[in-house]
Amino acid sequence: MATYRLLNDFYSGGVYSYAGDIITTPDNFIPSAAMDPLDTPAVNAFWRAGPQITPLVRQQWSTVAVNPPVTAWRQLPGGNRWQLTGLGSSLPPIGI
């Protein structure tokens, strides 16, 4: 199981979760950039999903504070390679 902190509200499988909530998913789940991976299976799935632009991070319908992600994609100098920050910084960059 992979664990994520939601950066936006999320609906899946008939369940609505709020920004700031912690969720677990199967390892084969493809995360969006609106999820901050919290463990190794989540970081690996986030890396396999490839570079994504982090969306606007905000609370919408709850009083739970939502902080910016620890792990996100950043573009490397030259413009065609992307590297994860935070928990995924040890993984190799991806070229697009």
N, C-alpha and C positions, 0 to 999 in steps of 0.2 A: 504494500500500500504506500502511496505517495501522499505527502501532507503539504498543503498550500494555505497561505493567508490571502484572502480575497481583497483585491484593490477596488473592485466595483461590485455592485449587486449581481447575483448569479442565480440562474434558474436551470436545473437539470434533473431529469427523471421525476418530475412532479414535486420537487423540493426547491423552495426559494431560500436563498442564503443572502445575508447582508454583507456589504463591504466591511472588512475587518474581521469577519468570521474565519475560523480555521476549519478546513474541510479535508477529508481524505478521499482519495480516488484509487482505482486500480492502477497498477504500474503501466498498463498499455493506454491510459487516458492521454489525450493530446491537450496540454494546457494552453491557455491563451496568455497574452502579455498582461492581462488583468489579474494574474495570479502570481504571488511571490512564493517560490519554492522554499520549503523549510527543512527538507531532509535529502539524503543522497538519491533515492529513487525519483523524487520530484525534480531535483536539479538535472538528472540525466534525461528525464522526459522533456523538460524545458529546453535543454540543449538540442535534443533530437527534433523538436518542433521547429527549430531554426530561428533566425533573427526576426524579431517583431518589435514594433514601436510601442513603448509603454503608454497606455491611454491616460487620460485625466484621472487622477487618484482623488477620490472624495467620498465622504459619507453622504448618503442620500436620505434614508428613511429611518436611521437609528442614531443613537447617541454614542456609538462606538467610534472612537478616534481611528482614523486610517492614515498610517504613516506611509511615506514613499517606500518602494521596494528596496530590499537589500540586494537582490539578484536581478539584474536587468541586462539587456544588450546595449553595447556601446560600439560605435563605428570607429575602427582604427584608422590612423592616417593613411591616405591613399584612396579611401572610399569604397573599396570592394571587399573588405574583410571585417568581420564582426566578432567581438569577444564578450563573454559574460563577465559581469562584475560580481562581487560578493562571493557567495558559496560556490559559484561555478567558475571562478577565475582560474582554476587550475586546468580546466578543459581547454582543448585546442581551439583556436579561432576557426570560424567558418567563412569561406569565401562565397560570394554570390555574384 
